[in-house]
Amino acid sequence: MKKVLVIAYTDLSRDPRPLRQIKSLCKDYTVHTVGEAKSGLEGHFYQLRKVNFYYHIFRLLFLLTRRYESYLWDSPKKTLLGDY
């Protein structure tokens, strides 16, 4: 069976848009989700790690210095990728 990854930076059980996507995709695909909380419908769930305000300020420096690759692939995303 084919796999699908749904990424949302919210609680998947409360956000209507990703919840509709997950419900419709569950019929034909194995759904993997990334978010703050499970929807209860997915095959596998990956928890997003919470970061503080100072971490966002630090990441802003990557944008200002045009280090876009470093900005995109921060440590929580690299950790998440290692789990998959």
mmCIF file of the N, C-alpha and C atoms, coordinates in Angstrom:
data_MODEL
# 
_entry.id   MODEL 
# 
loop_
_atom_site.group_PDB 
_atom_site.id 
_atom_site.type_symbol 
_atom_site.label_atom_id 
_atom_site.label_alt_id 
_atom_site.label_comp_id 
_atom_site.label_asym_id 
_atom_site.label_entity_id 
_atom_site.label_seq_id 
_atom_site.pdbx_PDB_ins_code 
_atom_site.Cartn_x 
_atom_site.Cartn_y 
_atom_site.Cartn_z 
_atom_site.occupancy 
_atom_site.B_iso_or_equiv 
_atom_site.pdbx_formal_charge 
_atom_site.auth_seq_id 
_atom_site.auth_comp_id 
_atom_site.auth_asym_id 
_atom_site.auth_atom_id 
_atom_site.pdbx_PDB_model_num 
ATOM 1   N N  . MET A 1 1  ? 0.845   -1.188 0.000  1.00 0.00 ? 1  MET A N  1 
ATOM 2   C CA . MET A 1 1  ? 0.000   0.000  0.000  1.00 0.00 ? 1  MET A CA 1 
ATOM 3   C C  . MET A 1 1  ? 0.885   1.245  0.000  1.00 0.00 ? 1  MET A C  1 
ATOM 4   N N  . LYS A 1 2  ? 0.470   2.264  -0.694 1.00 0.00 ? 2  LYS A N  1 
ATOM 5   C CA . LYS A 1 2  ? 1.235   3.506  -0.787 1.00 0.00 ? 2  LYS A CA 1 
ATOM 6   C C  . LYS A 1 2  ? 1.146   4.296  0.511  1.00 0.00 ? 2  LYS A C  1 
ATOM 7   N N  . LYS A 1 3  ? 2.207   5.061  0.775  1.00 0.00 ? 3  LYS A N  1 
ATOM 8   C CA . LYS A 1 3  ? 2.272   5.875  1.987  1.00 0.00 ? 3  LYS A CA 1 
ATOM 9   C C  . LYS A 1 3  ? 2.119   7.359  1.637  1.00 0.00 ? 3  LYS A C  1 
ATOM 10  N N  . VAL A 1 4  ? 1.513   8.095  2.568  1.00 0.00 ? 4  VAL A N  1 
ATOM 11  C CA . VAL A 1 4  ? 1.331   9.536  2.429  1.00 0.00 ? 4  VAL A CA 1 
ATOM 12  C C  . VAL A 1 4  ? 1.738   10.173 3.749  1.00 0.00 ? 4  VAL A C  1 
ATOM 13  N N  . LEU A 1 5  ? 2.428   11.310 3.664  1.00 0.00 ? 5  LEU A N  1 
ATOM 14  C CA . LEU A 1 5  ? 2.815   12.056 4.851  1.00 0.00 ? 5  LEU A CA 1 
ATOM 15  C C  . LEU A 1 5  ? 2.046   13.369 4.883  1.00 0.00 ? 5  LEU A C  1 
ATOM 16  N N  . VAL A 1 6  ? 1.335   13.625 5.982  1.00 0.00 ? 6  VAL A N  1 
ATOM 17  C CA . VAL A 1 6  ? 0.603   14.879 6.182  1.00 0.00 ? 6  VAL A CA 1 
ATOM 18  C C  . VAL A 1 6  ? 1.319   15.636 7.287  1.00 0.00 ? 6  VAL A C  1 
ATOM 19  N N  . ILE A 1 7  ? 1.741   16.867 6.995  1.00 0.00 ? 7  ILE A N  1 
ATOM 20  C CA . ILE A 1 7  ? 2.462   17.690 7.959  1.00 0.00 ? 7  ILE A CA 1 
ATOM 21  C C  . ILE A 1 7  ? 1.614   18.895 8.312  1.00 0.00 ? 7  ILE A C  1 
ATOM 22  N N  . ALA A 1 8  ? 1.401   19.103 9.613  1.00 0.00 ? 8  ALA A N  1 
ATOM 23  C CA . ALA A 1 8  ? 0.680   20.284 10.086 1.00 0.00 ? 8  ALA A CA 1 
ATOM 24  C C  . ALA A 1 8  ? 1.292   20.700 11.418 1.00 0.00 ? 8  ALA A C  1 
ATOM 25  N N  . TYR A 1 9  ? 1.494   21.968 11.595 1.00 0.00 ? 9  TYR A N  1 
ATOM 26  C CA . TYR A 1 9  ? 2.093   22.468 12.833 1.00 0.00 ? 9  TYR A CA 1 
ATOM 27  C C  . TYR A 1 9  ? 1.026   22.757 13.879 1.00 0.00 ? 9  TYR A C  1 
ATOM 28  N N  . THR A 1 10 ? -0.011  21.934 13.917 1.00 0.00 ? 10 THR A N  1 
ATOM 29  C CA . THR A 1 10 ? -1.123  22.112 14.846 1.00 0.00 ? 10 THR A CA 1 
ATOM 30  C C  . THR A 1 10 ? -1.498  20.776 15.458 1.00 0.00 ? 10 THR A C  1 
ATOM 31  N N  . ASP A 1 11 ? -2.521  20.816 16.321 1.00 0.00 ? 11 ASP A N  1 
ATOM 32  C CA . ASP A 1 11 ? -3.121  19.605 16.877 1.00 0.00 ? 11 ASP A CA 1 
ATOM 33  C C  . ASP A 1 11 ? -3.986  18.992 15.778 1.00 0.00 ? 11 ASP A C  1 
ATOM 34  N N  . LEU A 1 12 ? -3.615  17.816 15.314 1.00 0.00 ? 12 LEU A N  1 
ATOM 35  C CA . LEU A 1 12 ? -4.292  17.220 14.161 1.00 0.00 ? 12 LEU A CA 1 
ATOM 36  C C  . LEU A 1 12 ? -5.728  16.805 14.457 1.00 0.00 ? 12 LEU A C  1 
ATOM 37  N N  . SER A 1 13 ? -6.070  16.578 15.711 1.00 0.00 ? 13 SER A N  1 
ATOM 38  C CA . SER A 1 13 ? -7.436  16.182 16.039 1.00 0.00 ? 13 SER A CA 1 
ATOM 39  C C  . SER A 1 13 ? -8.386  17.378 16.077 1.00 0.00 ? 13 SER A C  1 
ATOM 40  N N  . ARG A 1 14 ? -7.842  18.595 16.112 1.00 0.00 ? 14 ARG A N  1 
ATOM 41  C CA . ARG A 1 14 ? -8.684  19.792 16.216 1.00 0.00 ? 14 ARG A CA 1 
ATOM 42  C C  . ARG A 1 14 ? -8.681  20.671 14.972 1.00 0.00 ? 14 ARG A C  1 
ATOM 43  N N  . ASP A 1 15 ? -7.691  20.511 14.132 1.00 0.00 ? 15 ASP A N  1 
ATOM 44  C CA . ASP A 1 15 ? -7.585  21.348 12.937 1.00 0.00 ? 15 ASP A CA 1 
ATOM 45  C C  . ASP A 1 15 ? -8.370  20.695 11.803 1.00 0.00 ? 15 ASP A C  1 
ATOM 46  N N  . PRO A 1 16 ? -9.424  21.352 11.294 1.00 0.00 ? 16 PRO A N  1 
ATOM 47  C CA . PRO A 1 16 ? -10.301 20.707 10.317 1.00 0.00 ? 16 PRO A CA 1 
ATOM 48  C C  . PRO A 1 16 ? -9.661  20.381 8.974  1.00 0.00 ? 16 PRO A C  1 
ATOM 49  N N  . ARG A 1 17 ? -8.763  21.224 8.480  1.00 0.00 ? 17 ARG A N  1 
ATOM 50  C CA . ARG A 1 17 ? -8.182  20.983 7.159  1.00 0.00 ? 17 ARG A CA 1 
ATOM 51  C C  . ARG A 1 17 ? -7.359  19.702 7.113  1.00 0.00 ? 17 ARG A C  1 
ATOM 52  N N  . PRO A 1 18 ? -6.348  19.529 7.999  1.00 0.00 ? 18 PRO A N  1 
ATOM 53  C CA . PRO A 1 18 ? -5.605  18.268 7.923  1.00 0.00 ? 18 PRO A CA 1 
ATOM 54  C C  . PRO A 1 18 ? -6.442  17.056 8.322  1.00 0.00 ? 18 PRO A C  1 
ATOM 55  N N  . LEU A 1 19 ? -7.418  17.254 9.198  1.00 0.00 ? 19 LEU A N  1 
ATOM 56  C CA . LEU A 1 19 ? -8.277  16.141 9.597  1.00 0.00 ? 19 LEU A CA 1 
ATOM 57  C C  . LEU A 1 19 ? -9.097  15.632 8.411  1.00 0.00 ? 19 LEU A C  1 
ATOM 58  N N  . ARG A 1 20 ? -9.617  16.531 7.589  1.00 0.00 ? 20 ARG A N  1 
ATOM 59  C CA . ARG A 1 20 ? -10.332 16.116 6.372  1.00 0.00 ? 20 ARG A CA 1 
ATOM 60  C C  . ARG A 1 20 ? -9.403  15.391 5.404  1.00 0.00 ? 20 ARG A C  1 
ATOM 61  N N  . GLN A 1 21 ? -8.182  15.897 5.284  1.00 0.00 ? 21 GLN A N  1 
ATOM 62  C CA . GLN A 1 21 ? -7.218  15.251 4.396  1.00 0.00 ? 21 GLN A CA 1 
ATOM 63  C C  . GLN A 1 21 ? -6.901  13.837 4.875  1.00 0.00 ? 21 GLN A C  1 
ATOM 64  N N  . ILE A 1 22 ? -6.673  13.694 6.166  1.00 0.00 ? 22 ILE A N  1 
ATOM 65  C CA . ILE A 1 22 ? -6.343  12.385 6.728  1.00 0.00 ? 22 ILE A CA 1 
ATOM 66  C C  . ILE A 1 22 ? -7.504  11.415 6.544  1.00 0.00 ? 22 ILE A C  1 
ATOM 67  N N  . LYS A 1 23 ? -8.724  11.873 6.805  1.00 0.00 ? 23 LYS A N  1 
ATOM 68  C CA . LYS A 1 23 ? -9.898  11.010 6.652  1.00 0.00 ? 23 LYS A CA 1 
ATOM 69  C C  . LYS A 1 23 ? -10.061 10.528 5.216  1.00 0.00 ? 23 LYS A C  1 
ATOM 70  N N  . SER A 1 24 ? -9.850  11.417 4.260  1.00 0.00 ? 24 SER A N  1 
ATOM 71  C CA . SER A 1 24 ? -10.033 11.017 2.866  1.00 0.00 ? 24 SER A CA 1 
ATOM 72  C C  . SER A 1 24 ? -8.885  10.141 2.363  1.00 0.00 ? 24 SER A C  1 
ATOM 73  N N  . LEU A 1 25 ? -7.681  10.366 2.859  1.00 0.00 ? 25 LEU A N  1 
ATOM 74  C CA . LEU A 1 25 ? -6.536  9.590  2.401  1.00 0.00 ? 25 LEU A CA 1 
ATOM 75  C C  . LEU A 1 25 ? -6.441  8.218  3.060  1.00 0.00 ? 25 LEU A C  1 
ATOM 76  N N  . CYS A 1 26 ? -7.026  8.052  4.240  1.00 0.00 ? 26 CYS A N  1 
ATOM 77  C CA . CYS A 1 26 ? -6.958  6.770  4.962  1.00 0.00 ? 26 CYS A CA 1 
ATOM 78  C C  . CYS A 1 26 ? -7.584  5.628  4.179  1.00 0.00 ? 26 CYS A C  1 
ATOM 79  N N  . LYS A 1 27 ? -8.501  5.935  3.310  1.00 0.00 ? 27 LYS A N  1 
ATOM 80  C CA . LYS A 1 27 ? -9.200  4.894  2.553  1.00 0.00 ? 27 LYS A CA 1 
ATOM 81  C C  . LYS A 1 27 ? -8.277  4.181  1.576  1.00 0.00 ? 27 LYS A C  1 
ATOM 82  N N  . ASP A 1 28 ? -7.351  4.915  0.955  1.00 0.00 ? 28 ASP A N  1 
ATOM 83  C CA . ASP A 1 28 ? -6.532  4.355  -0.107 1.00 0.00 ? 28 ASP A CA 1 
ATOM 84  C C  . ASP A 1 28 ? -5.034  4.274  0.205  1.00 0.00 ? 28 ASP A C  1 
ATOM 85  N N  . TYR A 1 29 ? -4.594  4.942  1.278  1.00 0.00 ? 29 TYR A N  1 
ATOM 86  C CA . TYR A 1 29 ? -3.168  5.037  1.573  1.00 0.00 ? 29 TYR A CA 1 
ATOM 87  C C  . TYR A 1 29 ? -2.897  4.748  3.043  1.00 0.00 ? 29 TYR A C  1 
ATOM 88  N N  . THR A 1 30 ? -1.644  4.401  3.338  1.00 0.00 ? 30 THR A N  1 
ATOM 89  C CA . THR A 1 30 ? -1.167  4.361  4.717  1.00 0.00 ? 30 THR A CA 1 
ATOM 90  C C  . THR A 1 30 ? -0.730  5.779  5.050  1.00 0.00 ? 30 THR A C  1 
ATOM 91  N N  . VAL A 1 31 ? -1.376  6.386  6.013  1.00 0.00 ? 31 VAL A N  1 
ATOM 92  C CA . VAL A 1 31 ? -1.137  7.795  6.320  1.00 0.00 ? 31 VAL A CA 1 
ATOM 93  C C  . VAL A 1 31 ? -0.193  7.921  7.512  1.00 0.00 ? 31 VAL A C  1 
ATOM 94  N N  . HIS A 1 32 ? 0.881   8.675  7.312  1.00 0.00 ? 32 HIS A N  1 
ATOM 95  C CA . HIS A 1 32 ? 1.804   9.047  8.371  1.00 0.00 ? 32 HIS A CA 1 
ATOM 96  C C  . HIS A 1 32 ? 1.595   10.535 8.608  1.00 0.00 ? 32 HIS A C  1 
ATOM 97  N N  . THR A 1 33 ? 1.594   10.952 9.865  1.00 0.00 ? 33 THR A N  1 
ATOM 98  C CA . THR A 1 33 ? 1.345   12.359 10.158 1.00 0.00 ? 33 THR A CA 1 
ATOM 99  C C  . THR A 1 33 ? 2.448   12.935 11.037 1.00 0.00 ? 33 THR A C  1 
ATOM 100 N N  . VAL A 1 34 ? 2.629   14.255 10.907 1.00 0.00 ? 34 VAL A N  1 
ATOM 101 C CA . VAL A 1 34 ? 3.545   15.024 11.729 1.00 0.00 ? 34 VAL A CA 1 
ATOM 102 C C  . VAL A 1 34 ? 2.743   16.192 12.280 1.00 0.00 ? 34 VAL A C  1 
ATOM 103 N N  . GLY A 1 35 ? 2.799   16.383 13.601 1.00 0.00 ? 35 GLY A N  1 
ATOM 104 C CA . GLY A 1 35 ? 2.062   17.482 14.207 1.00 0.00 ? 35 GLY A CA 1 
ATOM 105 C C  . GLY A 1 35 ? 2.287   17.555 15.698 1.00 0.00 ? 35 GLY A C  1 
ATOM 106 N N  . GLU A 1 36 ? 1.499   18.380 16.364 1.00 0.00 ? 36 GLU A N  1 
ATOM 107 C CA . GLU A 1 36 ? 1.624   18.532 17.811 1.00 0.00 ? 36 GLU A CA 1 
ATOM 108 C C  . GLU A 1 36 ? 0.896   17.428 18.568 1.00 0.00 ? 36 GLU A C  1 
ATOM 109 N N  . ALA A 1 37 ? -0.218  16.922 18.017 1.00 0.00 ? 37 ALA A N  1 
ATOM 110 C CA . ALA A 1 37 ? -0.979  15.855 18.669 1.00 0.00 ? 37 ALA A CA 1 
ATOM 111 C C  . ALA A 1 37 ? -1.608  14.963 17.608 1.00 0.00 ? 37 ALA A C  1 
ATOM 112 N N  . LYS A 1 38 ? -1.856  13.714 17.961 1.00 0.00 ? 38 LYS A N  1 
ATOM 113 C CA . LYS A 1 38 ? -2.406  12.726 17.030 1.00 0.00 ? 38 LYS A CA 1 
ATOM 114 C C  . LYS A 1 38 ? -3.835  13.061 16.619 1.00 0.00 ? 38 LYS A C  1 
ATOM 115 N N  . SER A 1 39 ? -4.180  12.584 15.427 1.00 0.00 ? 39 SER A N  1 
ATOM 116 C CA . SER A 1 39 ? -5.567  12.699 14.983 1.00 0.00 ? 39 SER A CA 1 
ATOM 117 C C  . SER A 1 39 ? -6.346  11.449 15.377 1.00 0.00 ? 39 SER A C  1 
ATOM 118 N N  . GLY A 1 40 ? -5.637  10.335 15.552 1.00 0.00 ? 40 GLY A N  1 
ATOM 119 C CA . GLY A 1 40 ? -6.282  9.081  15.894 1.00 0.00 ? 40 GLY A CA 1 
ATOM 120 C C  . GLY A 1 40 ? -6.605  8.225  14.686 1.00 0.00 ? 40 GLY A C  1 
ATOM 121 N N  . LEU A 1 41 ? -6.373  8.729  13.496 1.00 0.00 ? 41 LEU A N  1 
ATOM 122 C CA . LEU A 1 41 ? -6.689  8.007  12.255 1.00 0.00 ? 41 LEU A CA 1 
ATOM 123 C C  . LEU A 1 41 ? -5.452  7.531  11.505 1.00 0.00 ? 41 LEU A C  1 
ATOM 124 N N  . GLU A 1 42 ? -4.294  8.047  11.859 1.00 0.00 ? 42 GLU A N  1 
ATOM 125 C CA . GLU A 1 42 ? -3.097  7.779  11.088 1.00 0.00 ? 42 GLU A CA 1 
ATOM 126 C C  . GLU A 1 42 ? -2.488  6.417  11.405 1.00 0.00 ? 42 GLU A C  1 
ATOM 127 N N  . GLY A 1 43 ? -1.637  5.968  10.479 1.00 0.00 ? 43 GLY A N  1 
ATOM 128 C CA . GLY A 1 43 ? -0.915  4.726  10.676 1.00 0.00 ? 43 GLY A CA 1 
ATOM 129 C C  . GLY A 1 43 ? 0.254   4.921  11.620 1.00 0.00 ? 43 GLY A C  1 
ATOM 130 N N  . HIS A 1 44 ? 0.958   6.026  11.482 1.00 0.00 ? 44 HIS A N  1 
ATOM 131 C CA . HIS A 1 44 ? 2.072   6.338  12.365 1.00 0.00 ? 44 HIS A CA 1 
ATOM 132 C C  . HIS A 1 44 ? 2.124   7.841  12.571 1.00 0.00 ? 44 HIS A C  1 
ATOM 133 N N  . PHE A 1 45 ? 2.450   8.252  13.793 1.00 0.00 ? 45 PHE A N  1 
ATOM 134 C CA . PHE A 1 45 ? 2.469   9.665  14.155 1.00 0.00 ? 45 PHE A CA 1 
ATOM 135 C C  . PHE A 1 45 ? 3.861   10.056 14.617 1.00 0.00 ? 45 PHE A C  1 
ATOM 136 N N  . TYR A 1 46 ? 4.338   11.215 14.163 1.00 0.00 ? 46 TYR A N  1 
ATOM 137 C CA . TYR A 1 46 ? 5.613   11.771 14.581 1.00 0.00 ? 46 TYR A CA 1 
ATOM 138 C C  . TYR A 1 46 ? 5.338   13.087 15.298 1.00 0.00 ? 46 TYR A C  1 
ATOM 139 N N  . GLN A 1 47 ? 5.790   13.190 16.535 1.00 0.00 ? 47 GLN A N  1 
ATOM 140 C CA . GLN A 1 47 ? 5.545   14.376 17.371 1.00 0.00 ? 47 GLN A CA 1 
ATOM 141 C C  . GLN A 1 47 ? 6.519   15.487 17.017 1.00 0.00 ? 47 GLN A C  1 
ATOM 142 N N  . LEU A 1 48 ? 6.000   16.699 16.839 1.00 0.00 ? 48 LEU A N  1 
ATOM 143 C CA . LEU A 1 48 ? 6.851   17.871 16.652 1.00 0.00 ? 48 LEU A CA 1 
ATOM 144 C C  . LEU A 1 48 ? 7.362   18.325 18.012 1.00 0.00 ? 48 LEU A C  1 
ATOM 145 N N  . ARG A 1 49 ? 8.620   18.674 18.044 1.00 0.00 ? 49 ARG A N  1 
ATOM 146 C CA . ARG A 1 49 ? 9.209   19.148 19.293 1.00 0.00 ? 49 ARG A CA 1 
ATOM 147 C C  . ARG A 1 49 ? 8.938   20.643 19.437 1.00 0.00 ? 49 ARG A C  1 
ATOM 148 N N  . LYS A 1 50 ? 8.504   21.050 20.608 1.00 0.00 ? 50 LYS A N  1 
ATOM 149 C CA . LYS A 1 50 ? 8.257   22.474 20.858 1.00 0.00 ? 50 LYS A CA 1 
ATOM 150 C C  . LYS A 1 50 ? 9.581   23.206 21.026 1.00 0.00 ? 50 LYS A C  1 
ATOM 151 N N  . VAL A 1 51 ? 9.662   24.407 20.472 1.00 0.00 ? 51 VAL A N  1 
ATOM 152 C CA . VAL A 1 51 ? 10.846  25.242 20.624 1.00 0.00 ? 51 VAL A CA 1 
ATOM 153 C C  . VAL A 1 51 ? 10.430  26.572 21.239 1.00 0.00 ? 51 VAL A C  1 
ATOM 154 N N  . ASN A 1 52 ? 11.373  27.221 21.898 1.00 0.00 ? 52 ASN A N  1 
ATOM 155 C CA . ASN A 1 52 ? 11.047  28.471 22.576 1.00 0.00 ? 52 ASN A CA 1 
ATOM 156 C C  . ASN A 1 52 ? 11.241  29.681 21.658 1.00 0.00 ? 52 ASN A C  1 
ATOM 157 N N  . PHE A 1 53 ? 10.915  30.830 22.164 1.00 0.00 ? 53 PHE A N  1 
ATOM 158 C CA . PHE A 1 53 ? 10.972  32.081 21.414 1.00 0.00 ? 53 PHE A CA 1 
ATOM 159 C C  . PHE A 1 53 ? 12.396  32.402 20.955 1.00 0.00 ? 53 PHE A C  1 
ATOM 160 N N  . TYR A 1 54 ? 13.385  32.163 21.818 1.00 0.00 ? 54 TYR A N  1 
ATOM 161 C CA . TYR A 1 54 ? 14.767  32.480 21.488 1.00 0.00 ? 54 TYR A CA 1 
ATOM 162 C C  . TYR A 1 54 ? 15.296  31.630 20.335 1.00 0.00 ? 54 TYR A C  1 
ATOM 163 N N  . TYR A 1 55 ? 14.794  30.432 20.226 1.00 0.00 ? 55 TYR A N  1 
ATOM 164 C CA . TYR A 1 55 ? 15.187  29.564 19.115 1.00 0.00 ? 55 TYR A CA 1 
ATOM 165 C C  . TYR A 1 55 ? 14.719  30.163 17.787 1.00 0.00 ? 55 TYR A C  1 
ATOM 166 N N  . HIS A 1 56 ? 13.521  30.735 17.761 1.00 0.00 ? 56 HIS A N  1 
ATOM 167 C CA . HIS A 1 56 ? 13.015  31.381 16.545 1.00 0.00 ? 56 HIS A CA 1 
ATOM 168 C C  . HIS A 1 56 ? 13.850  32.616 16.189 1.00 0.00 ? 56 HIS A C  1 
ATOM 169 N N  . ILE A 1 57 ? 14.274  33.364 17.176 1.00 0.00 ? 57 ILE A N  1 
ATOM 170 C CA . ILE A 1 57 ? 15.132  34.535 16.935 1.00 0.00 ? 57 ILE A CA 1 
ATOM 171 C C  . ILE A 1 57 ? 16.471  34.090 16.358 1.00 0.00 ? 57 ILE A C  1 
ATOM 172 N N  . PHE A 1 58 ? 17.021  33.019 16.935 1.00 0.00 ? 58 PHE A N  1 
ATOM 173 C CA . PHE A 1 58 ? 18.282  32.485 16.434 1.00 0.00 ? 58 PHE A CA 1 
ATOM 174 C C  . PHE A 1 58 ? 18.150  32.038 14.977 1.00 0.00 ? 58 PHE A C  1 
ATOM 175 N N  . ARG A 1 59 ? 17.049  31.393 14.628 1.00 0.00 ? 59 ARG A N  1 
ATOM 176 C CA . ARG A 1 59 ? 16.817  30.940 13.258 1.00 0.00 ? 59 ARG A CA 1 
ATOM 177 C C  . ARG A 1 59 ? 16.643  32.109 12.294 1.00 0.00 ? 59 ARG A C  1 
ATOM 178 N N  . LEU A 1 60 ? 16.132  33.212 12.795 1.00 0.00 ? 60 LEU A N  1 
ATOM 179 C CA . LEU A 1 60 ? 15.974  34.402 11.958 1.00 0.00 ? 60 LEU A CA 1 
ATOM 180 C C  . LEU A 1 60 ? 17.322  34.890 11.426 1.00 0.00 ? 60 LEU A C  1 
ATOM 181 N N  . LEU A 1 61 ? 18.371  34.676 12.192 1.00 0.00 ? 61 LEU A N  1 
ATOM 182 C CA . LEU A 1 61 ? 19.711  35.054 11.727 1.00 0.00 ? 61 LEU A CA 1 
ATOM 183 C C  . LEU A 1 61 ? 20.105  34.291 10.464 1.00 0.00 ? 61 LEU A C  1 
ATOM 184 N N  . PHE A 1 62 ? 19.672  33.034 10.345 1.00 0.00 ? 62 PHE A N  1 
ATOM 185 C CA . PHE A 1 62 ? 19.949  32.272 9.129  1.00 0.00 ? 62 PHE A CA 1 
ATOM 186 C C  . PHE A 1 62 ? 19.283  32.914 7.916  1.00 0.00 ? 62 PHE A C  1 
ATOM 187 N N  . LEU A 1 63 ? 18.073  33.412 8.094  1.00 0.00 ? 63 LEU A N  1 
ATOM 188 C CA . LEU A 1 63 ? 17.402  34.081 6.979  1.00 0.00 ? 63 LEU A CA 1 
ATOM 189 C C  . LEU A 1 63 ? 18.095  35.378 6.607  1.00 0.00 ? 63 LEU A C  1 
ATOM 190 N N  . LEU A 1 64 ? 18.484  36.141 7.619  1.00 0.00 ? 64 LEU A N  1 
ATOM 191 C CA . LEU A 1 64 ? 19.123  37.425 7.352  1.00 0.00 ? 64 LEU A CA 1 
ATOM 192 C C  . LEU A 1 64 ? 20.471  37.265 6.668  1.00 0.00 ? 64 LEU A C  1 
ATOM 193 N N  . THR A 1 65 ? 21.166  36.175 6.945  1.00 0.00 ? 65 THR A N  1 
ATOM 194 C CA . THR A 1 65 ? 22.469  35.929 6.318  1.00 0.00 ? 65 THR A CA 1 
ATOM 195 C C  . THR A 1 65 ? 22.353  35.038 5.081  1.00 0.00 ? 65 THR A C  1 
ATOM 196 N N  . ARG A 1 66 ? 21.112  34.805 4.642  1.00 0.00 ? 66 ARG A N  1 
ATOM 197 C CA . ARG A 1 66 ? 20.801  34.030 3.433  1.00 0.00 ? 66 ARG A CA 1 
ATOM 198 C C  . ARG A 1 66 ? 21.305  32.585 3.486  1.00 0.00 ? 66 ARG A C  1 
ATOM 199 N N  . ARG A 1 67 ? 21.283  32.015 4.670  1.00 0.00 ? 67 ARG A N  1 
ATOM 200 C CA . ARG A 1 67 ? 21.627  30.598 4.830  1.00 0.00 ? 67 ARG A CA 1 
ATOM 201 C C  . ARG A 1 67 ? 20.322  29.814 4.878  1.00 0.00 ? 67 ARG A C  1 
ATOM 202 N N  . TYR A 1 68 ? 19.660  29.746 3.742  1.00 0.00 ? 68 TYR A N  1 
ATOM 203 C CA . TYR A 1 68 ? 18.318  29.184 3.646  1.00 0.00 ? 68 TYR A CA 1 
ATOM 204 C C  . TYR A 1 68 ? 18.289  27.689 3.945  1.00 0.00 ? 68 TYR A C  1 
ATOM 205 N N  . GLU A 1 69 ? 19.310  26.987 3.534  1.00 0.00 ? 69 GLU A N  1 
ATOM 206 C CA . GLU A 1 69 ? 19.378  25.548 3.774  1.00 0.00 ? 69 GLU A CA 1 
ATOM 207 C C  . GLU A 1 69 ? 19.442  25.260 5.282  1.00 0.00 ? 69 GLU A C  1 
ATOM 208 N N  . SER A 1 70 ? 20.225  26.056 6.001  1.00 0.00 ? 70 SER A N  1 
ATOM 209 C CA . SER A 1 70 ? 20.317  25.901 7.459  1.00 0.00 ? 70 SER A CA 1 
ATOM 210 C C  . SER A 1 70 ? 19.009  26.287 8.134  1.00 0.00 ? 70 SER A C  1 
ATOM 211 N N  . TYR A 1 71 ? 18.329  27.283 7.590  1.00 0.00 ? 71 TYR A N  1 
ATOM 212 C CA . TYR A 1 71 ? 17.046  27.692 8.148  1.00 0.00 ? 71 TYR A CA 1 
ATOM 213 C C  . TYR A 1 71 ? 15.999  26.596 7.965  1.00 0.00 ? 71 TYR A C  1 
ATOM 214 N N  . LEU A 1 72 ? 15.954  26.011 6.786  1.00 0.00 ? 72 LEU A N  1 
ATOM 215 C CA . LEU A 1 72 ? 14.958  24.988 6.507  1.00 0.00 ? 72 LEU A CA 1 
ATOM 216 C C  . LEU A 1 72 ? 15.208  23.723 7.303  1.00 0.00 ? 72 LEU A C  1 
ATOM 217 N N  . TRP A 1 73 ? 16.439  23.242 7.324  1.00 0.00 ? 73 TRP A N  1 
ATOM 218 C CA . TRP A 1 73 ? 16.754  21.979 7.980  1.00 0.00 ? 73 TRP A CA 1 
ATOM 219 C C  . TRP A 1 73 ? 17.319  22.239 9.374  1.00 0.00 ? 73 TRP A C  1 
ATOM 220 N N  . ASP A 1 74 ? 16.463  22.713 10.276 1.00 0.00 ? 74 ASP A N  1 
ATOM 221 C CA . ASP A 1 74 ? 16.872  22.930 11.657 1.00 0.00 ? 74 ASP A CA 1 
ATOM 222 C C  . ASP A 1 74 ? 16.915  21.590 12.399 1.00 0.00 ? 74 ASP A C  1 
ATOM 223 N N  . SER A 1 75 ? 17.396  21.603 13.620 1.00 0.00 ? 75 SER A N  1 
ATOM 224 C CA . SER A 1 75 ? 17.602  20.348 14.357 1.00 0.00 ? 75 SER A CA 1 
ATOM 225 C C  . SER A 1 75 ? 16.314  19.561 14.614 1.00 0.00 ? 75 SER A C  1 
ATOM 226 N N  . PRO A 1 76 ? 15.158  20.190 14.922 1.00 0.00 ? 76 PRO A N  1 
ATOM 227 C CA . PRO A 1 76 ? 13.946  19.352 15.083 1.00 0.00 ? 76 PRO A CA 1 
ATOM 228 C C  . PRO A 1 76 ? 13.560  18.609 13.804 1.00 0.00 ? 76 PRO A C  1 
ATOM 229 N N  . LYS A 1 77 ? 13.735  19.234 12.654 1.00 0.00 ? 77 LYS A N  1 
ATOM 230 C CA . LYS A 1 77 ? 13.402  18.552 11.392 1.00 0.00 ? 77 LYS A CA 1 
ATOM 231 C C  . LYS A 1 77 ? 14.400  17.449 11.074 1.00 0.00 ? 77 LYS A C  1 
ATOM 232 N N  . LYS A 1 78 ? 15.678  17.664 11.382 1.00 0.00 ? 78 LYS A N  1 
ATOM 233 C CA . LYS A 1 78 ? 16.667  16.627 11.170 1.00 0.00 ? 78 LYS A CA 1 
ATOM 234 C C  . LYS A 1 78 ? 16.396  15.430 12.084 1.00 0.00 ? 78 LYS A C  1 
ATOM 235 N N  . THR A 1 79 ? 16.009  15.691 13.316 1.00 0.00 ? 79 THR A N  1 
ATOM 236 C CA . THR A 1 79 ? 15.672  14.614 14.247 1.00 0.00 ? 79 THR A CA 1 
ATOM 237 C C  . THR A 1 79 ? 14.468  13.856 13.745 1.00 0.00 ? 79 THR A C  1 
ATOM 238 N N  . LEU A 1 80 ? 13.471  14.564 13.277 1.00 0.00 ? 80 LEU A N  1 
ATOM 239 C CA . LEU A 1 80 ? 12.262  13.943 12.742 1.00 0.00 ? 80 LEU A CA 1 
ATOM 240 C C  . LEU A 1 80 ? 12.587  13.086 11.527 1.00 0.00 ? 80 LEU A C  1 
ATOM 241 N N  . LEU A 1 81 ? 13.446  13.554 10.669 1.00 0.00 ? 81 LEU A N  1 
ATOM 242 C CA . LEU A 1 81 ? 13.846  12.809 9.487  1.00 0.00 ? 81 LEU A CA 1 
ATOM 243 C C  . LEU A 1 81 ? 14.604  11.546 9.867  1.00 0.00 ? 81 LEU A C  1 
ATOM 244 N N  . GLY A 1 82 ? 15.394  11.627 10.942 1.00 0.00 ? 82 GLY A N  1 
ATOM 245 C CA . GLY A 1 82 ? 16.123  10.456 11.413 1.00 0.00 ? 82 GLY A CA 1 
ATOM 246 C C  . GLY A 1 82 ? 15.187  9.368  11.914 1.00 0.00 ? 82 GLY A C  1 
ATOM 247 N N  . ASP A 1 83 ? 14.004  9.743  12.447 1.00 0.00 ? 83 ASP A N  1 
ATOM 248 C CA . ASP A 1 83 ? 13.034  8.769  12.938 1.00 0.00 ? 83 ASP A CA 1 
ATOM 249 C C  . ASP A 1 83 ? 12.338  8.054  11.792 1.00 0.00 ? 83 ASP A C  1 
ATOM 250 N N  . TYR A 1 84 ? 12.229  8.727  10.657 1.00 0.00 ? 84 TYR A N  1 
ATOM 251 C CA . TYR A 1 84 ? 11.498  8.159  9.528  1.00 0.00 ? 84 TYR A CA 1 
ATOM 252 C C  . TYR A 1 84 ? 12.403  7.259  8.741  1.00 0.00 ? 84 TYR A C  1 
# 
